[in-house]
Amino acid sequence: MPILNDYNKLSESYQQTAVKPDKQFSTLPTVLKIAGNFENKVVLDLGCGNGFFSNEFAHNGAKKVFGVDNSIEQINLAKKNPLENTEYILADIFEDKLPVADIALAPYVVNYATDTKQLVKLFQNIFDSLTEKGKLIIVVDLPEGKDLKKFGAIKNVLGEKVDEAQIEIQLFNNEKFICSLNAVYFTPSTLEKTLYSVGFTDVVWHKPIISDEGIKKFGNEFWKGYIESPELGYISATKI
Ligand SMILES: C[S@@+](CC[C@H](N)C(=O)[O-])C[C@H]1O[C@@H](n2cnc3c(N)ncnc32)[C@H](O)[C@@H]1O
C-alpha cells in the first residue's frame, strides 16, 4: 500500500510527541482507562512506533506486549529500551498476520488506511488476531478545524469532510513545531459500521480524561475546552 509518511525519516523528530500535553496527559491515561484490567493479558500495539504505549502496558502488568510497526527505524528505537515482556516486530498491520492477543491497541494508526477497503482489511486482520472476548481500542483523528496547537496538534481535512479525504496534521510540543503528517479521514459512522461489519460487537465511544498529573502540571485553565473537543475519537470494540 502507498506510504503516507516516511517514519524512517520521521522517527527521530516523532519521539518528541511523547511529551506533548495531549498525548502524555490525556490520550495515554484514556487508553489505559478503556483497557481496564490488563494484568496477565497479551497486548498487541499496532503501529507501535518507538514503544510509547507498549512500554506503559508492559510496565504495568501485561503478561506480554507485541509491538508491530512497518518502519525499521521506529522498531530500532523501540528496541533501545527493551523490557523482558515486550517483543517488537517489523510487519505491515494491513497485510501481515498479527500475533494472537487479548487486547489490541490501534493508537494514531487507523487513519493510515488509504481507503475504506483498507480500513475493512485492517479491522478484519485485528479481529482475526484477537482471542474470544478480546478488546480493540482505537484512537482516531476527527479534525474539526480548531487550533489545538497548545495541546499538541493542528489538523485540517482538505476539502469536503467525507470518507477518504486527506488530513494534514502538524504536531507541536509547547507550541514548538515537531513535524507534519498526512492521514486519511473516516467518518464516525463509517468507523462504527466497518467494525460491526467484520464481526466486532459492543462498539463504544469513550470520553477522554485528563490525568491528575496533567491538571497539576498545567492547571485547569490550560485544559479548558480540550475534553469537549480533542479532535480525537476513542473507540472500543469487542470480539464475542
Ligand atoms: C502516528 S505514529 C504513532 C506511533 C505510536 N502509536 C505512538 O503513538 O507513539 C504511526 C505509526 O504507525 C506506523 N505505521 C504506519 N503504517 C503502518 C503499517 N501499514 N503497518 C505497521 N505500522 C504502520 C508508523 O511507522 C508509525 O510508527
The ligand as a Gaussian input file, in Angstrom:
#p B3LYP/6-31G(d) Opt

LIG

0 1
 C        1.450000       8.448000      14.252000
 S        2.632000       7.166000      14.546000
 C        2.083000       6.509000      16.111000
 C        3.143000       5.742000      16.832000
 C        2.730000       5.247000      18.226000
 N        1.465000       4.540000      18.196000
 C        2.651000       6.435000      19.144000
 O        1.537000       6.890000      19.406000
 O        3.695000       6.912000      19.601000
 C        2.096000       5.921000      13.430000
 C        2.962000       4.685000      13.417000
 O        2.323000       3.710000      12.599000
 C        3.297000       3.075000      11.798000
 N        2.639000       2.538000      10.593000
 C        2.088000       3.226000       9.566000
 N        1.587000       2.376000       8.652000
 C        1.824000       1.127000       9.116000
 C        1.574000      -0.173000       8.601000
 N        0.968000      -0.344000       7.413000
 N        1.976000      -1.253000       9.329000
 C        2.626000      -1.071000      10.529000
 N        2.882000       0.138000      11.064000
 C        2.499000       1.227000      10.362000
 C        4.326000       4.159000      11.506000
 O        5.588000       3.634000      11.127000
 C        4.342000       4.912000      12.830000
 O        5.333000       4.397000      13.697000

